[in-house]
Amino acid sequence: MPIGADGGLFEDCLFQRCDFRGQYFWYPLFRKCIFENSKLKKIDFNDASFHYCKFIGKLEDVTFNGIYHKKDTGLKPLDYVDFSEAIFGDYVGFENCDLSTCTPPFGKTFEELLYIVDLNDMGHLSTGTKDRDVIPRKQ
């Protein structure tokens, strides 16, 4: 069962050293939560909203899916999310997410870390892989 199936509010929570590998998060709202040194690998945050949250530690193969943000909650997928102590591994993706209020990992900018991986979907930013492969535009 997905975490936050059909909604759910997690407020002022500390997720410390939690094993979330391979989990799906459908429609939850995380407000003022901290994800500290949790295992965040192969995660889909589908229509999850994060407000004033912080990620500490490594994220790998994690997607923040703003494309599924269809419920009319008035909330953005990411708002004031602090990634300053996060480490972005391969395939950390942001699909249709506004990162303008978010803080990138320390010493980096989102522009340095992320690139458009699919020229058919300009709203999909990702760390991709070290070789920075790009899916070409369909003819």
N, CA, C and O atoms as a GROMACS GRO file, in nm:
protein
  556
    1MET      N    1   0.085  -0.117   0.000
    1MET     CA    2   0.000   0.000   0.000
    1MET      C    3   0.090   0.124   0.000
    1MET      O    4   0.188   0.130   0.074
    2PRO      N    5   0.057   0.221  -0.081
    2PRO     CA    6   0.136   0.344  -0.083
    2PRO      C    7   0.123   0.421   0.048
    2PRO      O    8   0.021   0.413   0.118
    3ILE      N    9   0.226   0.495   0.080
    3ILE     CA   10   0.225   0.580   0.200
    3ILE      C   11   0.147   0.707   0.167
    3ILE      O   12   0.175   0.773   0.067
    4GLY      N   13   0.050   0.739   0.250
    4GLY     CA   14  -0.031   0.858   0.226
    4GLY      C   15  -0.138   0.835   0.122
    4GLY      O   16  -0.185   0.930   0.059
    5ALA      N   17  -0.178   0.708   0.102
    5ALA     CA   18  -0.276   0.676  -0.001
    5ALA      C   19  -0.401   0.760   0.017
    5ALA      O   20  -0.465   0.761   0.123
    6ASP      N   21  -0.434   0.831  -0.089
    6ASP     CA   22  -0.552   0.917  -0.091
    6ASP      C   23  -0.544   1.031   0.010
    6ASP      O   24  -0.646   1.078   0.059
    7GLY      N   25  -0.424   1.074   0.039
    7GLY     CA   26  -0.407   1.188   0.128
    7GLY      C   27  -0.334   1.152   0.254
    7GLY      O   28  -0.274   1.045   0.264
    8GLY      N   29  -0.338   1.240   0.348
    8GLY     CA   30  -0.270   1.220   0.475
    8GLY      C   31  -0.180   1.337   0.503
    8GLY      O   32  -0.118   1.393   0.412
    9LEU      N   33  -0.172   1.376   0.630
    9LEU     CA   34  -0.089   1.487   0.672
    9LEU      C   35   0.016   1.437   0.768
    9LEU      O   36  -0.015   1.371   0.868
   10PHE      N   37   0.142   1.469   0.738
   10PHE     CA   38   0.253   1.442   0.827
   10PHE      C   39   0.310   1.578   0.865
   10PHE      O   40   0.366   1.648   0.780
   11GLU      N   41   0.296   1.617   0.991
   11GLU     CA   42   0.338   1.749   1.033
   11GLU      C   43   0.434   1.739   1.152
   11GLU      O   44   0.410   1.664   1.246
   12ASP      N   45   0.544   1.817   1.143
   12ASP     CA   46   0.646   1.820   1.248
   12ASP      C   47   0.698   1.681   1.280
   12ASP      O   48   0.719   1.646   1.396
   13CYS      N   49   0.719   1.601   1.176
   13CYS     CA   50   0.770   1.465   1.194
   13CYS      C   51   0.920   1.460   1.168
   13CYS      O   52   0.971   1.531   1.081
   14LEU      N   53   0.989   1.376   1.242
   14LEU     CA   54   1.128   1.347   1.218
   14LEU      C   55   1.137   1.203   1.171
   14LEU      O   56   1.112   1.110   1.247
   15PHE      N   57   1.173   1.186   1.044
   15PHE     CA   58   1.193   1.053   0.988
   15PHE      C   59   1.343   1.028   0.992
   15PHE      O   60   1.416   1.068   0.901
   16GLN      N   61   1.389   0.963   1.098
   16GLN     CA   62   1.532   0.946   1.121
   16GLN      C   63   1.570   0.801   1.097
   16GLN      O   64   1.519   0.709   1.162
   17ARG      N   65   1.662   0.783   1.003
   17ARG     CA   66   1.713   0.650   0.966
   17ARG      C   67   1.601   0.553   0.929
   17ARG      O   68   1.609   0.434   0.960
   18CYS      N   69   1.499   0.602   0.865
   18CYS     CA   70   1.388   0.518   0.819
   18CYS      C   71   1.426   0.453   0.686
   18CYS      O   72   1.498   0.513   0.605
   19ASP      N   73   1.378   0.334   0.664
   19ASP     CA   74   1.405   0.264   0.538
   19ASP      C   75   1.283   0.278   0.448
   19ASP      O   76   1.186   0.203   0.461
   20PHE      N   77   1.289   0.375   0.357
   20PHE     CA   78   1.179   0.400   0.264
   20PHE      C   79   1.208   0.343   0.125
   20PHE      O   80   1.133   0.372   0.031
   21ARG      N   81   1.312   0.263   0.110
   21ARG     CA   82   1.350   0.214  -0.023
   21ARG      C   83   1.232   0.146  -0.093
   21ARG      O   84   1.164   0.061  -0.037
   22GLY      N   85   1.211   0.188  -0.220
   22GLY     CA   86   1.109   0.126  -0.303
   22GLY      C   87   0.965   0.164  -0.272
   22GLY      O   88   0.873   0.104  -0.327
   23GLN      N   89   0.944   0.262  -0.187
   23GLN     CA   90   0.808   0.301  -0.148
   23GLN      C   91   0.748   0.402  -0.244
   23GLN      O   92   0.819   0.474  -0.314
   24TYR      N   93   0.616   0.406  -0.246
   24TYR     CA   94   0.541   0.503  -0.325
   24TYR      C   95   0.462   0.591  -0.229
   24TYR      O   96   0.400   0.542  -0.134
   25PHE      N   97   0.466   0.720  -0.254
   25PHE     CA   98   0.396   0.816  -0.170
   25PHE      C   99   0.290   0.883  -0.256
   25PHE      O  100   0.322   0.961  -0.345
   26TRP      N  101   0.162   0.853  -0.230
   26TRP     CA  102   0.052   0.907  -0.310
   26TRP      C  103  -0.027   1.009  -0.230
   26TRP      O  104  -0.095   0.973  -0.134
   27TYR      N  105  -0.019   1.133  -0.268
   27TYR     CA  106  -0.101   1.245  -0.219
   27TYR      C  107  -0.076   1.291  -0.076
   27TYR      O  108  -0.159   1.367  -0.025
   28PRO      N  109   0.031   1.253  -0.007
   28PRO     CA  110   0.046   1.305   0.129
   28PRO      C  111   0.098   1.448   0.130
   28PRO      O  112   0.159   1.495   0.033
   29LEU      N  113   0.072   1.516   0.239
   29LEU     CA  114   0.127   1.649   0.264
   29LEU      C  115   0.226   1.636   0.380
   29LEU      O  116   0.190   1.593   0.489
   30PHE      N  117   0.350   1.675   0.353
   30PHE     CA  118   0.454   1.679   0.456
   30PHE      C  119   0.477   1.826   0.490
   30PHE      O  120   0.515   1.904   0.403
   31ARG      N  121   0.454   1.862   0.614
   31ARG     CA  122   0.472   2.000   0.657
   31ARG      C  123   0.568   2.003   0.776
   31ARG      O  124   0.545   1.939   0.879
   32LYS      N  125   0.677   2.080   0.760
   32LYS     CA  126   0.778   2.096   0.866
   32LYS      C  127   0.834   1.961   0.911
   32LYS      O  128   0.851   1.936   1.030
   33CYS      N  129   0.861   1.874   0.814
   33CYS     CA  130   0.917   1.743   0.843
   33CYS      C  131   1.065   1.739   0.806
   33CYS      O  132   1.111   1.812   0.718
   34ILE      N  133   1.138   1.653   0.875
   34ILE     CA  134   1.280   1.632   0.846
   34ILE      C  135   1.300   1.485   0.812
   34ILE      O  136   1.258   1.396   0.886
   35PHE      N  137   1.365   1.462   0.698
   35PHE     CA  138   1.406   1.328   0.657
   35PHE      C  139   1.557   1.323   0.682
   35PHE      O  140   1.635   1.375   0.602
   36GLU      N  141   1.597   1.260   0.792
   36GLU     CA  142   1.738   1.261   0.832
   36GLU      C  143   1.802   1.124   0.816
   36GLU      O  144   1.765   1.028   0.884
   37ASN      N  145   1.898   1.117   0.726
   37ASN     CA  146   1.975   0.995   0.702
   37ASN      C  147   1.886   0.872   0.684
   37ASN      O  148   1.919   0.763   0.731
   38SER      N  149   1.775   0.892   0.618
   38SER     CA  150   1.686   0.780   0.586
   38SER      C  151   1.730   0.719   0.454
   38SER      O  152   1.798   0.784   0.374
   39LYS      N  153   1.691   0.597   0.431
   39LYS     CA  154   1.723   0.530   0.304
   39LYS      C  155   1.618   0.572   0.202
   39LYS      O  156   1.505   0.523   0.203
   40LEU      N  157   1.657   0.664   0.117
   40LEU     CA  158   1.567   0.718   0.014
   40LEU      C  159   1.620   0.677  -0.122
   40LEU      O  160   1.698   0.749  -0.184
   41LYS      N  161   1.578   0.561  -0.167
   41LYS     CA  162   1.622   0.506  -0.296
   41LYS      C  163   1.503   0.438  -0.362
   41LYS      O  164   1.426   0.367  -0.298
   42LYS      N  165   1.490   0.461  -0.493
   42LYS     CA  166   1.378   0.406  -0.572
   42LYS      C  167   1.245   0.450  -0.512
   42LYS      O  168   1.159   0.368  -0.480
   43ILE      N  169   1.229   0.581  -0.497
   43ILE     CA  170   1.110   0.639  -0.436
   43ILE      C  171   1.037   0.724  -0.538
   43ILE      O  172   1.099   0.799  -0.613
   44ASP      N  173   0.905   0.713  -0.542
   44ASP     CA  174   0.820   0.802  -0.620
   44ASP      C  175   0.734   0.882  -0.524
   44ASP      O  176   0.650   0.828  -0.452
   45PHE      N  177   0.756   1.014  -0.525
   45PHE     CA  178   0.671   1.104  -0.448
   45PHE      C  179   0.565   1.157  -0.544
   45PHE      O  180   0.575   1.269  -0.594
   46ASN      N  181   0.463   1.075  -0.571
   46ASN     CA  182   0.358   1.109  -0.667
   46ASN      C  183   0.253   1.197  -0.601
   46ASN      O  184   0.179   1.154  -0.513
   47ASP      N  185   0.248   1.322  -0.646
   47ASP     CA  186   0.152   1.420  -0.595
   47ASP      C  187   0.168   1.443  -0.445
   47ASP      O  188   0.072   1.480  -0.377
   48ALA      N  189   0.288   1.420  -0.394
   48ALA     CA  190   0.317   1.456  -0.256
   48ALA      C  191   0.351   1.605  -0.252
   48ALA      O  192   0.406   1.659  -0.348
   49SER      N  193   0.318   1.669  -0.142
   49SER     CA  194   0.352   1.810  -0.122
   49SER      C  195   0.444   1.820  -0.002
   49SER      O  196   0.419   1.760   0.103
   50PHE      N  197   0.550   1.898  -0.018
   50PHE     CA  198   0.647   1.920   0.088
   50PHE      C  199   0.654   2.070   0.115
   50PHE      O  200   0.684   2.148   0.025
   51HIS      N  201   0.626   2.109   0.239
   51HIS     CA  202   0.628   2.251   0.276
   51HIS      C  203   0.713   2.269   0.401
   51HIS      O  204   0.685   2.212   0.507
   52TYR      N  205   0.818   2.350   0.386
   52TYR     CA  206   0.910   2.378   0.496
   52TYR      C  207   0.970   2.249   0.552
   52TYR      O  208   0.978   2.230   0.673
   53CYS      N  209   1.011   2.160   0.461
   53CYS     CA  210   1.073   2.034   0.500
   53CYS      C  211   1.223   2.038   0.474
   53CYS      O  212   1.273   2.128   0.406
   54LYS      N  213   1.294   1.940   0.528
   54LYS     CA  214   1.438   1.933   0.511
   54LYS      C  215   1.479   1.788   0.484
   54LYS      O  216   1.428   1.695   0.547
   55PHE      N  217   1.572   1.772   0.390
   55PHE     CA  218   1.629   1.641   0.360
   55PHE      C  219   1.776   1.644   0.397
   55PHE      O  220   1.851   1.732   0.354
   56ILE      N  221   1.818   1.546   0.477
   56ILE     CA  222   1.957   1.532   0.519
   56ILE      C  223   2.002   1.392   0.480
   56ILE      O  224   1.939   1.294   0.518
   57GLY      N  225   2.110   1.383   0.404
   57GLY     CA  226   2.161   1.253   0.362
   57GLY      C  227   2.142   1.232   0.213
   57GLY      O  228   2.108   1.324   0.139
   58LYS      N  229   2.164   1.108   0.169
   58LYS     CA  230   2.165   1.077   0.026
   58LYS      C  231   2.027   1.043  -0.028
   58LYS      O  232   1.949   0.970   0.034
   59LEU      N  233   1.999   1.098  -0.146
   59LEU     CA  234   1.880   1.062  -0.223
   59LEU      C  235   1.930   1.001  -0.353
   59LEU      O  236   2.019   1.057  -0.418
   60GLU      N  237   1.874   0.888  -0.391
   60GLU     CA  238   1.914   0.823  -0.516
   60GLU      C  239   1.792   0.756  -0.579
   60GLU      O  240   1.716   0.685  -0.513
   61ASP      N  241   1.776   0.780  -0.709
   61ASP     CA  242   1.661   0.727  -0.782
   61ASP      C  243   1.531   0.768  -0.712
   61ASP      O  244   1.445   0.685  -0.683
   62VAL      N  245   1.520   0.898  -0.687
   62VAL     CA  246   1.404   0.957  -0.620
   62VAL      C  247   1.340   1.058  -0.716
   62VAL      O  248   1.410   1.141  -0.774
   63THR      N  249   1.209   1.050  -0.732
   63THR     CA  250   1.140   1.143  -0.820
   63THR      C  251   1.031   1.218  -0.744
   63THR      O  252   0.945   1.158  -0.679
   64PHE      N  253   1.037   1.349  -0.754
   64PHE     CA  254   0.932   1.436  -0.703
   64PHE      C  255   0.843   1.468  -0.823
   64PHE      O  256   0.880   1.545  -0.911
   65ASN      N  257   0.724   1.406  -0.825
   65ASN     CA  258   0.638   1.410  -0.943
   65ASN      C  259   0.531   1.518  -0.934
   65ASN      O  260   0.421   1.493  -0.886
   66GLY      N  261   0.564   1.636  -0.980
   66GLY     CA  262   0.464   1.741  -0.990
   66GLY      C  263   0.364   1.717  -1.101
   66GLY      O  264   0.258   1.778  -1.104
   67ILE      N  265   0.398   1.625  -1.194
   67ILE     CA  266   0.305   1.597  -1.305
   67ILE      C  267   0.177   1.531  -1.255
   67ILE      O  268   0.074   1.538  -1.322
   68TYR      N  269   0.183   1.469  -1.139
   68TYR     CA  270   0.064   1.405  -1.083
   68TYR      C  271  -0.009   1.497  -0.986
   68TYR      O  272  -0.106   1.456  -0.922
   69HIS      N  273   0.037   1.620  -0.975
   69HIS     CA  274  -0.020   1.715  -0.879
   69HIS      C  275  -0.152   1.768  -0.936
   69HIS      O  276  -0.158   1.881  -0.985
   70LYS      N  277  -0.255   1.688  -0.929
   70LYS     CA  278  -0.382   1.722  -0.993
   70LYS      C  279  -0.493   1.756  -0.895
   70LYS      O  280  -0.591   1.820  -0.933
   71LYS      N  281  -0.481   1.713  -0.770
   71LYS     CA  282  -0.584   1.748  -0.672
   71LYS      C  283  -0.576   1.897  -0.645
   71LYS      O  284  -0.467   1.951  -0.625
   72ASP      N  285  -0.690   1.962  -0.643
   72ASP     CA  286  -0.694   2.107  -0.624
   72ASP      C  287  -0.680   2.141  -0.475
   72ASP      O  288  -0.778   2.169  -0.407
   73THR      N  289  -0.556   2.136  -0.428
   73THR     CA  290  -0.529   2.167  -0.287
   73THR      C  291  -0.474   2.308  -0.269
   73THR      O  292  -0.468   2.359  -0.157
   74GLY      N  293  -0.434   2.370  -0.379
   74GLY     CA  294  -0.372   2.502  -0.371
   74GLY      C  295  -0.227   2.496  -0.326
   74GLY      O  296  -0.163   2.599  -0.305
   75LEU      N  297  -0.174   2.376  -0.311
   75LEU     CA  298  -0.036   2.357  -0.265
   75LEU      C  299   0.055   2.322  -0.382
   75LEU      O  300   0.015   2.254  -0.476
   76LYS      N  301   0.178   2.370  -0.374
   76LYS     CA  302   0.279   2.332  -0.472
   76LYS      C  303   0.345   2.202  -0.427
   76LYS      O  304   0.345   2.170  -0.308
   77PRO      N  305   0.401   2.125  -0.521
   77PRO     CA  306   0.470   2.002  -0.479
   77PRO      C  307   0.585   2.030  -0.382
   77PRO      O  308   0.604   1.956  -0.285
   78LEU      N  309   0.662   2.136  -0.408
   78LEU     CA  310   0.776   2.170  -0.323
   78LEU      C  311   0.771   2.319  -0.291
   78LEU      O  312   0.768   2.402  -0.382
   79ASP      N  313   0.770   2.351  -0.164
   79ASP     CA  314   0.767   2.491  -0.123
   79ASP      C  315   0.855   2.506   0.001
   79ASP      O  316   0.826   2.450   0.107
   80TYR      N  317   0.962   2.582  -0.013
   80TYR     CA  318   1.057   2.604   0.096
   80TYR      C  319   1.113   2.472   0.149
   80TYR      O  320   1.113   2.447   0.270
   81VAL      N  321   1.160   2.389   0.057
   81VAL     CA  322   1.223   2.263   0.095
   81VAL      C  323   1.375   2.284   0.098
   81VAL      O  324   1.432   2.340   0.004
   82ASP      N  325   1.436   2.240   0.205
   82ASP     CA  326   1.579   2.260   0.227
   82ASP      C  327   1.654   2.131   0.195
   82ASP      O  328   1.643   2.031   0.266
   83PHE      N  329   1.732   2.135   0.087
   83PHE     CA  330   1.816   2.022   0.048
   83PHE      C  331   1.963   2.052   0.082
   83PHE      O  332   2.052   1.982   0.033
   84SER      N  333   1.990   2.154   0.164
   84SER     CA  334   2.128   2.199   0.186
   84SER      C  335   2.219   2.091   0.243
   84SER      O  336   2.340   2.094   0.219
   85GLU      N  337   2.165   1.995   0.316
   85GLU     CA  338   2.246   1.886   0.372
   85GLU      C  339   2.218   1.754   0.301
   85GLU      O  340   2.253   1.647   0.351
   86ALA      N  341   2.157   1.763   0.184
   86ALA     CA  342   2.128   1.642   0.105
   86ALA      C  343   2.242   1.618   0.006
   86ALA      O  344   2.314   1.709  -0.033
   87ILE      N  345   2.254   1.493  -0.032
   87ILE     CA  346   2.348   1.453  -0.137
   87ILE      C  347   2.264   1.392  -0.247
   87ILE      O  348   2.195   1.292  -0.226
   88PHE      N  349   2.270   1.451  -0.366
   88PHE     CA  350   2.194   1.398  -0.479
   88PHE      C  351   2.278   1.293  -0.551
   88PHE      O  352   2.386   1.324  -0.603
   89GLY      N  353   2.229   1.169  -0.553
   89GLY     CA  354   2.293   1.064  -0.630
   89GLY      C  355   2.235   1.061  -0.770
   89GLY      O  356   2.178   1.160  -0.816
   90ASP      N  357   2.250   0.947  -0.839
   90ASP     CA  358   2.195   0.932  -0.973
   90ASP      C  359   2.042   0.933  -0.970
   90ASP      O  360   1.980   0.887  -0.874
   91TYR      N  361   1.986   0.986  -1.075
   91TYR     CA  362   1.841   0.984  -1.101
   91TYR      C  363   1.756   1.050  -0.993
   91TYR      O  364   1.652   0.996  -0.956
   92VAL      N  365   1.798   1.163  -0.942
   92VAL     CA  366   1.712   1.243  -0.856
   92VAL      C  367   1.639   1.339  -0.949
   92VAL      O  368   1.701   1.427  -1.009
   93GLY      N  369   1.507   1.321  -0.961
   93GLY     CA  370   1.432   1.396  -1.061
   93GLY      C  371   1.323   1.482  -1.002
   93GLY      O  372   1.265   1.453  -0.897
   94PHE      N  373   1.297   1.589  -1.075
   94PHE     CA  374   1.191   1.683  -1.039
   94PHE      C  375   1.107   1.706  -1.164
   94PHE      O  376   1.154   1.770  -1.258
   95GLU      N  377   0.984   1.654  -1.166
   95GLU     CA  378   0.898   1.667  -1.283
   95GLU      C  379   0.791   1.772  -1.255
   95GLU      O  380   0.705   1.754  -1.169
   96ASN      N  381   0.799   1.882  -1.331
   96ASN     CA  382   0.705   1.994  -1.317
   96ASN      C  383   0.702   2.047  -1.174
   96ASN      O  384   0.595   2.070  -1.117
   97CYS      N  385   0.819   2.066  -1.117
   97CYS     CA  386   0.832   2.121  -0.981
   97CYS      C  387   0.903   2.256  -0.988
   97CYS      O  388   1.006   2.270  -1.054
   98ASP      N  389   0.847   2.353  -0.920
   98ASP     CA  390   0.908   2.485  -0.909
   98ASP      C  391   1.006   2.481  -0.791
   98ASP      O  392   0.965   2.463  -0.676
   99LEU      N  393   1.134   2.498  -0.820
   99LEU     CA  394   1.236   2.491  -0.716
   99LEU      C  395   1.279   2.628  -0.666
   99LEU      O  396   1.377   2.640  -0.592
  100SER      N  397   1.207   2.732  -0.705
  100SER     CA  398   1.251   2.869  -0.675
  100SER      C  399   1.256   2.902  -0.526
  100SER      O  400   1.332   2.990  -0.486
  101THR      N  401   1.177   2.835  -0.443
  101THR     CA  402   1.180   2.862  -0.299
  101THR      C  403   1.264   2.758  -0.224
  101THR      O  404   1.275   2.764  -0.101
  102CYS      N  405   1.321   2.664  -0.296
  102CYS     CA  406   1.396   2.555  -0.234
  102CYS      C  407   1.545   2.588  -0.225
  102CYS      O  408   1.597   2.668  -0.302
  103THR      N  409   1.613   2.525  -0.130
  103THR     CA  410   1.756   2.544  -0.110
  103THR      C  411   1.830   2.422  -0.163
  103THR      O  412   1.802   2.310  -0.121
  104PRO      N  413   1.925   2.442  -0.256
  104PRO     CA  414   1.999   2.329  -0.312
  104PRO      C  415   2.103   2.275  -0.213
  104PRO      O  416   2.130   2.339  -0.111
  105PRO      N  417   2.161   2.158  -0.243
  105PRO     CA  418   2.269   2.106  -0.160
  105PRO      C  419   2.382   2.209  -0.146
  105PRO      O  420   2.413   2.283  -0.240
  106PHE      N  421   2.442   2.211  -0.029
  106PHE     CA  422   2.544   2.310   0.005
  106PHE      C  423   2.654   2.317  -0.101
  106PHE      O  424   2.707   2.215  -0.145
  107GLY      N  425   2.686   2.439  -0.141
  107GLY     CA  426   2.795   2.462  -0.236
  107GLY      C  427   2.757   2.442  -0.381
  107GLY      O  428   2.843   2.455  -0.469
  108LYS      N  429   2.631   2.411  -0.410
  108LYS     CA  430   2.586   2.386  -0.547
  108LYS      C  431   2.462   2.470  -0.576
  108LYS      O  432   2.399   2.525  -0.486
  109THR      N  433   2.430   2.479  -0.703
  109THR     CA  434   2.303   2.537  -0.745
  109THR      C  435   2.224   2.426  -0.813
  109THR      O  436   2.281   2.326  -0.857
  110PHE      N  437   2.093   2.444  -0.822
  110PHE     CA  438   2.014   2.345  -0.894
  110PHE      C  439   2.056   2.340  -1.040
  110PHE      O  440   2.052   2.234  -1.103
  111GLU      N  441   2.096   2.455  -1.095
  111GLU     CA  442   2.138   2.459  -1.235
  111GLU      C  443   2.263   2.374  -1.257
  111GLU      O  444   2.279   2.315  -1.364
  112GLU      N  445   2.352   2.367  -1.159
  112GLU     CA  446   2.472   2.284  -1.170
  112GLU      C  447   2.440   2.135  -1.157
  112GLU      O  448   2.503   2.052  -1.223
  113LEU      N  449   2.345   2.102  -1.074
  113LEU     CA  450   2.315   1.963  -1.043
  113LEU      C  451   2.218   1.896  -1.140
  113LEU      O  452   2.228   1.776  -1.165
  114LEU      N  453   2.124   1.974  -1.195
  114LEU     CA  454   2.014   1.916  -1.272
  114LEU      C  455   2.022   1.958  -1.417
  114LEU      O  456   2.075   2.064  -1.450
  115TYR      N  457   1.969   1.874  -1.503
  115TYR     CA  458   1.959   1.908  -1.645
  115TYR      C  459   1.832   1.845  -1.702
  115TYR      O  460   1.772   1.757  -1.640
  116ILE      N  461   1.793   1.890  -1.820
  116ILE     CA  462   1.675   1.835  -1.887
  116ILE      C  463   1.716   1.703  -1.950
  116ILE      O  464   1.800   1.700  -2.041
  117VAL      N  465   1.658   1.593  -1.902
  117VAL     CA  466   1.698   1.460  -1.949
  117VAL      C  467   1.618   1.413  -2.069
  117VAL      O  468   1.661   1.322  -2.140
  118ASP      N  469   1.503   1.473  -2.092
  118ASP     CA  470   1.417   1.432  -2.203
  118ASP      C  471   1.374   1.557  -2.279
  118ASP      O  472   1.295   1.637  -2.228
  119LEU      N  473   1.424   1.573  -2.399
  119LEU     CA  474   1.393   1.692  -2.478
  119LEU      C  475   1.247   1.697  -2.521
  119LEU      O  476   1.202   1.797  -2.577
  120ASN      N  477   1.171   1.589  -2.495
  120ASN     CA  478   1.028   1.587  -2.522
  120ASN      C  479   0.948   1.631  -2.399
  120ASN      O  480   0.826   1.650  -2.407
  121ASP      N  481   1.015   1.648  -2.287
  121ASP     CA  482   0.951   1.686  -2.161
  121ASP      C  483   1.040   1.787  -2.091
  121ASP      O  484   1.120   1.750  -2.004
  122MET      N  485   1.028   1.912  -2.127
  122MET     CA  486   1.118   2.016  -2.077
  122MET      C  487   1.100   2.044  -1.927
  122MET      O  488   1.183   2.113  -1.867
  123GLY      N  489   0.994   1.993  -1.868
  123GLY     CA  490   0.970   2.014  -1.725
  123GLY      C  491   1.032   1.907  -1.638
  123GLY      O  492   1.012   1.907  -1.516
  124HIS      N  493   1.107   1.814  -1.699
  124HIS     CA  494   1.168   1.705  -1.623
  124HIS      C  495   1.316   1.732  -1.604
  124HIS      O  496   1.396   1.716  -1.696
  125LEU      N  497   1.352   1.773  -1.483
  125LEU     CA  498   1.491   1.797  -1.448
  125LEU      C  499   1.541   1.682  -1.363
  125LEU      O  500   1.467   1.628  -1.281
  126SER      N  501   1.667   1.644  -1.384
  126SER     CA  502   1.721   1.530  -1.310
  126SER      C  503   1.872   1.540  -1.298
  126SER      O  504   1.938   1.611  -1.375
  127THR      N  505   1.926   1.468  -1.201
  127THR     CA  506   2.070   1.453  -1.195
  127THR      C  507   2.114   1.354  -1.302
  127THR      O  508   2.230   1.352  -1.342
  128GLY      N  509   2.019   1.272  -1.349
  128GLY     CA  510   2.052   1.172  -1.451
  128GLY      C  511   2.165   1.083  -1.403
  128GLY      O  512   2.166   1.036  -1.289
  129THR      N  513   2.259   1.060  -1.493
  129THR     CA  514   2.377   0.982  -1.460
  129THR      C  515   2.500   1.068  -1.486
  129THR      O  516   2.489   1.178  -1.541
  130LYS      N  517   2.614   1.018  -1.448
  130LYS     CA  518   2.737   1.095  -1.465
  130LYS      C  519   2.765   1.129  -1.611
  130LYS      O  520   2.826   1.232  -1.640
  131ASP      N  521   2.722   1.043  -1.704
  131ASP     CA  522   2.747   1.071  -1.847
  131ASP      C  523   2.645   1.168  -1.906
  131ASP      O  524   2.658   1.209  -2.021
  132ARG      N  525   2.543   1.204  -1.828
  132ARG     CA  526   2.441   1.304  -1.867
  132ARG      C  527   2.374   1.271  -2.000
  132ARG      O  528   2.364   1.356  -2.089
  133ASP      N  529   2.329   1.148  -2.014
  133ASP     CA  530   2.254   1.109  -2.134
  133ASP      C  531   2.126   1.191  -2.145
  133ASP      O  532   2.064   1.226  -2.045
  134VAL      N  533   2.088   1.223  -2.269
  134VAL     CA  534   1.967   1.300  -2.297
  134VAL      C  535   1.883   1.223  -2.398
  134VAL      O  536   1.935   1.174  -2.498
  135ILE      N  537   1.753   1.212  -2.372
  135ILE     CA  538   1.660   1.151  -2.467
  135ILE      C  539   1.632   1.255  -2.575
  135ILE      O  540   1.583   1.364  -2.544
  136PRO      N  541   1.662   1.223  -2.701
  136PRO     CA  542   1.645   1.323  -2.808
  136PRO      C  543   1.498   1.353  -2.836
  136PRO      O  544   1.409   1.275  -2.804
  137ARG      N  545   1.477   1.470  -2.895
  137ARG     CA  546   1.343   1.513  -2.934
  137ARG      C  547   1.291   1.421  -3.044
  137ARG      O  548   1.363   1.388  -3.138
  138LYS      N  549   1.162   1.381  -3.031
  138LYS     CA  550   1.100   1.297  -3.134
  138LYS      C  551   1.077   1.379  -3.259
  138LYS      O  552   1.042   1.496  -3.252
  139GLN      N  553   1.097   1.318  -3.372
  139GLN     CA  554   1.080   1.386  -3.501
  139GLN      C  555   0.937   1.380  -3.547
  139GLN      O  556   0.903   1.432  -3.653
   0.00000   0.00000   0.00000
